[in-house]
Amino acid sequence: MSRYTGSAYKKSRRVGFSTLENGKDLAKRPYRPGQHGQDRKAKPSNYAEQLNEKQKVKFTYGLTEKQFHQLFLKAGKLEGIHGENFLKLLESRLDNVAYRMGLSKTRRGARQVVNHGHLLVNGKKVNIPSYLVEPGDVISVKEASKEHKAIKESLEAINSTVAYVNFDKAKMEGTFVRYPERSELSAEINEPLIVEYYSR
């Protein structure tokens, strides 16, 4: 299945969650899309809840089903809680780290920044959005890309970053300090349901 490139608002309404993490996608119509979107009141089955949770996180991070499942399997090989490890791996993807540093206003935009080769990881160009960044890695904007309009506009709009990354706007360089704690990620994500979904 190819990557979804349609309306993010429609996807957010479908899963009942702001996949853009700003609430704008649900502000006007906080109900499912379609003719009967406001009339669906039946309690969902356990499977439906698990599927919805999986889709919610998949849409938020912008992954294909294959990418999502492979990362889930990788998280299962790590020590600790499977669901929390999975969220930490999602947060350590290069496109997401670029988003958290403020190099783009959206994850989709951050993926494009990476794809177009604007970023360096520890001084080497990396144009693979799924590249997993490790604590201590330094992410910087390539010298030739420091005047990139979209990157500059995004940095000007960002006032702060999350605690597990730091970024120097003047140098256009930052560090992935550590993996995030579960408490630093969205409380609206119920990752045990995703574990249940793939354990069927």
Secondary structure, DSSP 8 states (H G I E B T S, - for coil): -----S-HHHHHHHHTS-TTSSSHHHHS--S-SSTTTTT--S---HHHHHHHHHHHHHHHHT--HHHHHHHHHHHHTSSS-HHHHHHHHHHTBHHHHHHHTTS-SSHHHHHHHHHTT-EEETTEE---TT-B--TT-EEEE-GGGTT-HHHHHHHHH-----TTEEEETTTTEEEE-S---GGGS-TT--HHHHHHHHT-
